[in-house]
């Protein structure tokens, strides 16, 4: 159980922090912005809640299927990445979401998905 908690927290850290770094750079370079109508604190809390759910799912599925995905962690990462990218394209259909935000999301997900799962693999090696 301790490893699942450590895995969830490490995954949450990676998938919460990387997007802020990427979006900060993108806000300067291409003018990406947080959604209108939300205060910065509301935005940060909403992102944290969504990322917490994602971290729990990634970690739980990885540990439950460790026998399958431990050596195939890149495949596991790729499957999650595809889901995230499809989500970006789905959000892009909304009038409040621009290609700038979608591109930032795609870059973030391309970094944090394999990184978080690689870290999970390292943590799970301890069991």
Secondary structure, DSSP 8 states (H G I E B T S, - for coil): -HHHHHHHHHHHHHHHHHHHHHHHHHHHHT-----TT--HHHHHHHHHHHHHHHHHHHHHHHHHTHHHHSTTHHHHHHHHHHHHHHHHHHHHTSTT--HHHHHHHHHHHHHHHHHHHHHHHHHHTT-
